[in-house]
Amino acid sequence: MTFADHYQALIQKVRTSRKYRALQLPDSTLRDLLEGEDAKSTSLADLEDRFRSKLHNLVAPYLENIDYQAEMRFLTKNADSFFSNINQEKRWAESLMRRHASSRERLPYLDEFYATIWEAAGTPTSILDLACAIDPLGLPWMNLPPEATYFAYDIHLPRVNFLNKYFELAHPNAHAVQQDILLNPPSQQADLAFFLKEAHRLEKRQPGILSDFFTSIPAKQLVVSLPETDLSGHHHLDHYHRSLIFDAIQDKDWQLTERQVGDELLFFIKKTA
């Protein structure tokens, strides 16, 4: 078996595993993680262990127990009446967000969260939501102008398909795309890009990448959020997370302001010429 064959065999092994097969992750993402760990590995067994650990750190902490196919059937069946009442839409969206760790943490201050963003950044007419997870279910709380466009990017294909069904029925100016934003940044220009609770995980995937990544995003402003504590709430991360952002933009002629809502640190990065 050639080395390339070993690579493909490892990718296929992970792709068909019970833990990851439903996600239908992009081959480019899996190959990038595998190649990144290759130089550090001492054997094929060590490479597989490192590869699986890296993939776990990228994906597993924020998986949720949502049957996306069932939710799509529910939306289709109830489309005629379901989205005519925003409170009903909010109750449904909240029930799903409670099943995702990052979104669940934000629920107690969701109205304040988006109001704070618009106050600091202005209300955008175009948004890129990078590594979005199920954050787009917050659209009923955003109060965006009717003409605003919203592009959401994620590597989890069933989630992307579900979001597109939701957008089709309730938010026709929104669209979800399966895309690894590190390997293939969006080409769509926008007023603002969300990068919520993901910068620390991107840094773990490829240390030192945040500066180039922020530069690659075609948005006038970035809103980057990071948690003040870890998921358990036991360890304070504010100093480390502030350092990540400051280090990423220290050599750039960009404006940085900071707010905090609940346990979430908000960094507003305004790009200048």
C-alpha positions in Angstrom: 0.0 0.0 0.0 1.4 3.4 -1.0 1.5 6.4 1.4 -1.3 8.0 -0.6 -3.3 4.8 -0.1 -2.8 5.0 3.6 -4.0 8.6 3.6 -7.2 7.7 1.7 -7.8 4.6 3.9 -7.6 6.7 7.1 -10.0 9.3 5.6 -12.4 6.6 4.6 -12.2 4.9 8.0 -13.1 8.2 9.7 -15.8 9.1 7.1 -17.6 5.8 7.6 -17.2 5.7 11.4 -20.4 5.8 13.6 -19.2 9.0 15.1 -18.7 11.0 11.9 -20.5 9.3 9.0 -23.7 11.4 9.4 -21.8 14.6 9.1 -20.6 14.1 5.5 -17.5 16.3 6.1 -15.6 17.6 3.1 -12.7 15.5 1.9 -10.6 18.7 1.8 -11.1 19.3 5.5 -10.2 15.7 6.4 -7.1 15.7 4.1 -5.9 19.0 5.5 -6.1 17.8 9.1 -4.3 14.6 8.1 -1.5 16.4 6.3 -1.1 18.8 9.2 -0.4 16.0 11.6 1.8 13.9 9.2 5.0 15.7 10.0 4.6 15.3 13.7 3.8 11.6 13.6 6.2 8.7 14.3 4.1 5.9 12.7 0.9 5.3 10.9 -0.8 4.4 14.2 0.5 7.7 15.7 -0.8 9.6 12.7 -4.2 8.0 13.0 -4.4 8.9 16.7 -3.3 12.5 16.0 -5.7 12.8 13.1 -8.7 11.6 15.2 -7.7 13.9 18.1 -7.5 16.9 15.8 -10.9 16.1 14.2 -12.5 15.6 17.6 -11.2 19.0 18.7 -12.6 20.6 15.5 -16.0 18.9 15.5 -17.1 17.0 18.5 -17.4 19.7 21.3 -20.2 21.4 19.4 -22.2 18.6 18.0 -25.8 18.5 19.0 -28.6 15.9 19.3 -30.8 17.2 16.5 -32.5 15.0 13.9 -32.1 17.3 11.0 -34.2 15.1 8.6 -37.1 15.0 11.1 -36.9 18.8 11.6 -36.9 19.4 7.8 -40.1 17.2 7.5 -41.7 19.1 10.4 -40.9 22.5 8.7 -42.3 21.3 5.4 -45.5 19.9 7.0 -46.1 23.1 9.0 -44.8 25.7 6.5 -48.2 27.3 5.7 -48.9 28.4 9.3 -45.7 28.0 11.2 -43.8 31.2 10.2 -46.7 33.6 10.2 -46.2 34.1 13.9 -42.7 35.2 15.0 -43.2 34.1 18.6 -44.0 30.6 17.4 -40.8 30.7 15.2 -38.8 31.8 18.2 -40.1 29.1 20.4 -39.2 26.4 17.8 -35.7 28.0 17.2 -35.1 28.2 21.0 -36.0 24.5 21.4 -33.3 23.6 19.0 -30.7 26.1 20.2 -31.0 24.5 23.7 -29.6 21.3 22.3 -26.3 23.0 21.1 -23.8 24.0 23.8 -22.7 27.3 22.3 -26.1 28.5 21.3 -27.6 27.4 24.6 -25.2 29.6 26.5 -26.4 32.6 24.5 -30.1 32.1 25.0 -30.5 34.1 28.2 -29.2 37.3 26.5 -30.1 36.8 22.8 -32.0 40.1 22.4 -29.2 42.0 24.1 -26.6 40.2 22.1 -27.7 41.3 18.7 -28.8 44.8 19.9 -25.3 45.3 21.2 -23.8 44.2 17.9 -25.9 46.6 15.8 -25.2 49.4 18.3 -21.5 48.9 17.9 -21.2 48.0 14.2 -24.3 49.4 12.7 -27.1 47.4 11.1 -25.7 45.5 8.1 -27.5 44.8 4.8 -25.2 41.8 4.2 -23.8 39.2 6.6 -21.4 36.3 6.4 -21.8 33.8 9.2 -18.6 31.8 9.4 -18.6 28.3 10.9 -22.2 29.1 11.8 -23.4 25.9 13.5 -27.0 26.6 14.4 -26.5 30.3 15.1 -28.6 31.3 12.1 -31.7 30.2 14.1 -31.1 33.5 15.8 -32.5 35.3 12.8 -35.9 36.1 14.4 -34.0 38.0 17.1 -31.8 40.0 14.7 -34.4 42.3 13.3 -32.5 42.8 10.1 -33.9 44.9 7.2 -36.1 42.9 4.8 -33.5 43.3 2.0 -30.6 42.1 4.1 -28.7 39.1 2.7 -27.2 36.4 5.0 -24.7 33.7 3.9 -24.0 30.9 6.5 -21.0 28.6 6.1 -20.5 25.2 7.9 -18.8 21.9 7.2 -21.7 19.7 8.6 -23.7 18.9 5.5 -27.0 17.7 7.1 -27.0 20.9 9.2 -26.4 23.0 6.0 -29.3 21.2 4.2 -31.6 21.8 7.3 -30.7 25.5 7.4 -31.4 25.9 3.7 -34.9 24.4 4.2 -35.5 26.8 7.1 -34.2 29.7 5.0 -36.4 28.7 2.0 -39.5 28.8 4.2 -38.8 31.8 6.4 -35.8 33.9 5.3 -35.5 33.8 1.5 -32.5 36.2 1.4 -30.5 33.7 3.4 -28.4 30.8 2.1 -26.3 28.1 3.7 -23.1 26.6 2.1 -21.0 23.6 3.0 -17.6 25.1 3.0 -14.3 24.9 4.9 -13.7 28.6 5.4 -10.1 28.1 6.3 -9.2 26.3 3.1 -11.8 28.2 1.0 -12.7 31.6 2.4 -16.0 33.1 1.1 -15.8 35.2 -2.0 -19.1 36.9 -1.3 -18.5 40.6 -0.2 -20.4 41.7 2.9 -20.8 44.6 5.3 -20.2 42.3 8.3 -18.9 38.8 9.1 -19.8 36.9 12.2 -17.1 34.5 13.7 -18.7 33.5 16.9 -17.0 31.3 19.5 -14.7 29.7 16.8 -11.5 31.7 16.8 -9.9 29.7 19.6 -10.7 26.4 17.8 -9.3 27.7 14.5 -6.1 28.6 16.3 -5.9 25.1 17.7 -6.4 23.7 14.2 -3.6 25.8 12.8 -1.6 27.9 15.3 -0.9 31.4 14.1 -3.5 31.4 11.3 -5.9 34.0 12.7 -4.2 37.0 11.2 -4.2 35.6 7.6 -7.7 34.2 8.1 -9.2 37.6 9.2 -7.5 39.2 6.2 -9.0 36.6 3.8 -12.6 37.4 4.8 -14.2 39.9 2.4 -16.2 41.9 4.9 -15.8 45.5 6.0 -16.2 44.5 9.7 -15.7 41.3 11.6 -17.6 40.5 14.8 -15.5 37.9 16.7 -16.8 36.5 19.9 -15.1 34.3 22.4 -16.3 32.8 25.7 -15.0 34.3 29.0 -14.9 30.8 30.5 -14.7 27.2 29.2 -17.8 25.1 28.6 -17.7 23.8 32.2 -17.6 27.4 33.5 -14.6 26.5 35.8 -11.7 28.1 33.9 -11.4 31.8 33.0 -10.2 32.3 29.4 -10.6 36.1 29.0 -6.9 36.9 29.1 -6.0 34.2 26.6 -8.8 35.0 24.2 -8.0 38.8 24.3 -4.4 37.9 23.5 -5.5 35.8 20.5 -7.3 38.7 19.0 -4.8 41.4 19.8 -1.9 39.3 18.4 -3.9 38.6 15.2 -4.4 42.2 14.3 -1.4 44.0 15.9 0.4 44.7 12.6 -2.8 45.8 10.8 -4.3 49.2 10.3 -7.6 48.1 11.7 -9.8 49.5 14.4 -10.7 47.3 17.4 -13.4 47.8 20.0 -14.6 45.4 22.6 -17.9 44.8 24.4 -19.2 42.0 26.6 -22.7 40.5 26.8 -23.2 37.7 29.3 -20.3 35.3 29.2 -19.4 36.4 25.7 -16.5 38.7 24.8 -17.3 40.6 21.6 -14.5 42.0 19.4 -15.4 44.4 16.7 -12.7 44.6 14.0 -13.2 47.3 11.5 -11.0 47.0 8.5 -9.5 50.2 7.0 -7.7 50.8 3.7 
